[in-house]
């Protein structure tokens, strides 16, 4: 973990009115000991868990929060105010505030976040939580996960599955004081990165739309970069079979930028790995040759075959491979792992979806292709359908 000082300023922009707020733990890949906050253009209020500390935070107010022996040490305009358990900076005006964040860490430089900021201590550091309107969180996810320059229909696809994913997993980190993180263990979220009209309009035009199964449960709306031409059954990657996450032939992912890959591995290292971790019989000639010449015309769950019970998901993780969809070629002292696709392979292929839209499919057809027999509904109506 890294120690850093984060400098935060706040501005305000007009935005639509929303009712659902999400708490996103931000800067979760670093250890934050100190933050400096600055407000511009909008008026905020600063509160502790017990009282209002300052009812008007203006552009002239300097705020510094330090971690100090399990407490938040607060300084306003250079004057020490006290130690607190929790601090919250909330926008007072009807338009939307933006938390613009700069830091000494290059990868976190020039970030900004919509709405409010909650700060408390945890694990000998500060925990920063962006309390953000749900639909604006989805805009931030699309900016972070997808980036600029894509078609509006692709952004519509991603808005729907990202919204569904967030609701499905909304209690994943509730024990840490927020709903989701800003990292790949949830959905990447770097806040408000830029104003792309296609992203903003796609989120607005699909507002509240989610995917559910026949029981009106949120689906596991998993997605990844490229399928390599075939998606995975969910039970071949994770534990539970689901009717809407079935392996399908995916011609639209073929030829994408992440369609194929290759990695060279030492033969001796490979064999020792199989022996030490799985007690694989590397001295048995037939078994040895099978492990050195493993081929996949279609996706498999296990290396060699089901008898040895060596999950390809473990191989991928241990050897840092782009996917589990690979074949092995013996070069003598080395092995060539020639693979297809990038990611776990379950659900929607992002490159495949983009290709489908390029050749004329709309966003609904893309969703139907990658998720089998799911329902698109307004999330506000979900309770009605469950009761009905």
N, C-alpha and C positions, 0 to 999 in steps of 0.2 A: 504494500500500500504506500501511497505517496502523500506527503504533507503538502499543502498548498494554501495560498491566499487567493480568494475569489473576490473580484470586484463586480458588484451588481448595481446597475442603474435601472430606473423604471420610467417608461413613457406610456402614453395612452393613444389608442386609435379607436375609432368607432367600429362596432361589430354588432351582429344580431343578438337578440336576447335568447338565452338558453336556460334550461332548468336543471340539468344534470351536471354535477361537478365530479371530477375524478381527482384522486390524490396520487401523484406520480413521484416516486423517489428519484431524485436527479443526482448526478455526479456519483453514481453508485460504484464506479470503478476506481475511485480515489478516496483518500482520507482527508476530509476537510477540517481544518483547525481554526480558520478565520475567514470571515466574509465581510466585505465592505459594500454597502448599498447606497445608491443614489437615485433620487426621484426626479423626473423631469416631465413637464407638460400635464401631468395628472396629479391629483391629490390623494394621498393614502393615509390610512390610520395605522398606528403601531400599537399592538396590544400584547400583554403577557397573558398567562392563563388566568390571572385574577383581576386585572384592571387595564384601562386604557392608559398607555404611557405617554402618547402624544397624539392628539386628535387631528393634527394637520402636518403631514410630512410633505414638505415642498422641495423644489429644486435646490434650495439653499441648505437643506438639511443633510449632514453627513452621518451615516449610520455605520458603525463597526460592531460586529459580533464575534467574540472569541470563545473558544472552548477553554474552560477553566475549572479543573477539578470536578467534573461532572455537571457543571452549570454553564449557562450562557451569560457571558460577561458583556454587557451592553454599554456602548459609548455613543452619545449624540453630540455632534459638533465639538468633539474633543473633550467632552465632560462625561465622566463615569456616572452612569445612572444606577446600576446595580446588577445583581446576579439573578437569573431567572431559569425556570424549568423549560418554558416554551415561549416563543415569540411568533407573532403572525403579522405580516404586512398585507393589508387589504385595501383594494381600490375603493374610494368613496364615491366616485363619479359614475354616471350611468353608462359611459362608454367603457371600453376595455383597456386595462393596463397591460403593459408589456414589460417583462423583467429582462433587461439586456445585461448579459453576463460576459465579463472579460476575466481572464485568469493568466497566471504565469505558465500554465501548462499549454503547449501549442495545440494539442488536440481538443482542448476545451475553449479555445479563444473565440471571442465574438459570438457567443450564444445569446439567445433571447427567448423569453418565455411569456406566454399570455397569463394574465390574471394575477393570482396571489401567491405569496410565499409563506410557508410554515417552517420554522426552525426549532429543533430540539436536540438533545444530546443522546448519543447511543454509541456504545463500544468505543469510548474514549475519543470521540470526535463529534462533529456537527452532522446532523441529518437534515438535509434540505428536501422539502416536499413542495412541488408545484401543485397548487390547488387550482385546477383548470377546468373550464367548461369542456364537456365531453366531446362535442363536435369539433372544437378547436384543437383538442388533443389529437383527434383523428387527422386533421390537417397536418399537424406536426409529425405524426407517424408517417404519412405519405411522403412528406418532404425528406424525412430521414431514411426510410426504407426503400423508396423508389427513386426520388430525385426529380430533377426538372426534365422537360423535353419529351414527355410521353403524351399519348393521346388522352383526351378526356374520358373516353370509354374505358380505357385501362385504369385510369384513376377511379372511375366509378366502381369497377370490379374490386379494386384494392380498398376503397373506402368501406365497402360492404363487408369484406372479409376481415379487415382490421377492426371494424366496429364490433363484429361478432366475436372475434378473438378476445378483445378487451373485456367484453361482458362475460364471456365464458370463464375467464381467468381473473375476474375482478377481486377475488379474495386471496389471491396467491401469496401476497406479502402483507396481509392485514396484521399479522403478528409483529411486523416491524413498524407499523404506524402509517402505512400507505397501501395503495391497491396493487400497483405494478411498478417495476423499475423502468429505467430508461435504456436498458441493455438488451442484448440478444436473448437473454433468458425470458424475456417477455416480448416486446416489440421495441426496436430502436426508436428513441425519441430524443431529438436534440432541440426541441422547442420550436420556436418560430424562426425559421431559417431564411425565408425569402417569400415574396408574394408572387406566386404563380397562379394566374387566373384560372388555368385549367384545373389545378388541384382544388382551389377554393370553390369553384363552381361545381366540380364533381362531388365534393362533400356536401354542398348545399342541395344539389339536385337529388342526392340519395339520402338526405337527412333522415335519421332514425331507422333506415332499412337494415335488417339483419337476416341471417339465415338460421332456420330452426329445423329440427327433424320432425317426425310424425307425432312425437309426444310433446312438441312445442319447447323442447330443450334447445338451448344454444348449441349449434354444432361445433365440433372442433375444427375451426376454419384454418387449418394449417396450410402453409405455403412455403415455397423454396425457390431457388433460382432456375434450375433446368432439370428436367426429368431424364434426359438422355434417350428419350424415345419411349419410355415406359414408366409409369408411376408405380409406387409401392402400395401393397396392402398395408393398412395401418398396423395390423397385428404382427407384421414382419419387421416392424421398426420399434413399436411400443407394445403394450401388453394386451390391449383389448380390441377385438374386432368391432368395427362400426360399419353399418350398411352403406353409408354415403362416402366412405373412404376406401374405394376398391382400386386395385391395380387396373390401369387401362393403357392401351396402346396410344401413344401421344406423338403423332407425326409432326405436330407444330413446334415441338422443342428441337427437332433435328436441325443442325446447322447453326444454332445460336452460338453466341460468344462463349457460353459455358457448356457447350454440348459435349466436348470430349477433352480428355486430359491424360497425362502420362507421368509416372513417377518411377524412378530406378531405386531398387532396394537390394542390399547385399543378400545373397542367397544364404550364407551362413547365419546372418542375423535373423533372417526370416525363419529358418528351421529351428534355431534355438528359442525363438519367441514361441513358436507353436508347441515345442516340447515343454518349456518351463511353465507356460501359462495353462496349457490344455492337455499336457501329457500325451501329445500327439506322437504316434509311433514313427518317428522320422527314420529309423533304421529298417523299417519294413519297406521294401523296394516299391511295391504297388502304392502304398499310402504316401510315400515320399514323392513319387512321380505325380500323384494326384494333386498334392499341395503345391508342386512347382509348375503345374500346367493347368491350373483351374480355369475353366471357361464359363462364361455366362452369355448365352444367346438371348435368354429372357432372365428377368431378375430372380435371384435366389434369396433365401433367408439365411442359409448356412454355407460356410466354406466347405468344399468337397461334396459333402452330402449330409443328410440329417443324422446319420449314425454318430458322427463325431461331435455334433452339437456345438459348433464354433460359430457364434453369431457374426454375420458380416458387419453389423452395427458396431461391435467391439473392435473388429479389425480396422474399420474406418476411424474410430476414435483414437486407438492406440498408435496408428501410423499416420494420422492426420491426412487422410485421403479426402478428396472432394465428394465422393459418394461411395455407396456400397456396390454400385453397378460396374464391376471391373472384371477383366480377365488377366491371367498371369502368363507371361512368356519367359522361358528359361534361356538366358544368354550365356550361360557358363558360370562365371563368378557372380553375376548379378541377375536380377529379375526385373522385367519391365511390367509394371502394373498399368495396363491401358484401360482407362475408364470412360464412362459416359455420365454426363449430368453433374450437377452441383447442388448438394443439399440432401436432406433426408428422403426426399422423393414422395412424401405423403401429401396428397391434396393438390393444390394448384401450382403449376409451373409458371413462374412470372414471365420467362422468355416465351414459353408456349402461348400464354394468354396474349402477350403483345403481338405475336405473330398472327394469331387468330383474328385480332382486331384489324391488323394491317390488311388482311385479305378479305375483310368485309363482314365478319361476325360482329354482333353487338355484345354489350357487356352481359346481358342476361344469357345469351347462348354460351358465352365463355364459362359462366358460373355453372350452368347445367352440364357442360362437358366434363368439368373436373370434379364436381360434387354430385353424387348420384342421388336422385329423389330427395331433394331438400326443398324447403319452402322459404320464400322471400316475404317477410312481413314487416310492418311498422312495429318497432319495439314497444311503443306505447300501447299496442293492441295485444301484446303477448298475454297479459293477465286475463283479458277477456276471452281469448281462445282457450286458455287453460281451464277457466271456469266453465265455459260452454261445453 
